[in-house]
């Protein structure tokens, strides 16, 4: 009998989401509008290749606005910042451009609204993640971080009847659902946000990887290790039936041993990954006997975001 054909199942949607596309374009347009250097607080998105490419064009990435020269242009990353960061930037006369993803901004607005009503807010997310830090800064006295179901037991609130939950947008849909269920056992009157905070792109990419993982021996996720949504895709792929799943920055990270006894390889990428990195992995697979690629579309995406308001009008002195 002949061996089963070797094939690649390529997830769709994958790669850049609307928020990441907007953030990267923001830095590119700022460089065109104001010239280099343009400073960026933190990584504009969590992908080492994107950051390196923008650095080559004149972007300078800093940890805090205090490292930016007074009066210079600084871009806030897609993950959002706290009001304190904005105030410090204003106090130093920096020209700020806000590339925060609109879906993260929505969570910030919800945090302020719940805090204004004096709710304790249970923020589901990972400690130290930039998005969590920014959201917490909107209402630090009201927000309690809950890092997954295991963190539910230690939460203390003032009034169990006035508790609401929010979440980091890039989490696993399943993990967030499980965490909310455990929290609701402790706080039966737990209030939901107006809409699910897990962003459409996170949901769609997880739906797509589940679909290919069910038929794949191995799933390769292209993305950086500090990208929460990319790391989640690896976890989701394993849970959905893949024998193994690996996170790679690019084709140079793929190991030939992963293909031993494999007939179907699933490929996807995180929401901050440019398509050329996926093409590189597909090329490597083709060179190693996996040239048959079938794209599997789980959800059709049409979302797009406009540039930040600071870039929608001409700069001073321009027509």
Order of alpha helices (4+ residues) and beta strands (2+ residues): beta-alpha-beta-alpha-beta-beta-alpha-beta-alpha-beta-alpha-beta-beta-alpha-alpha-beta-alpha-beta-beta-alpha-beta
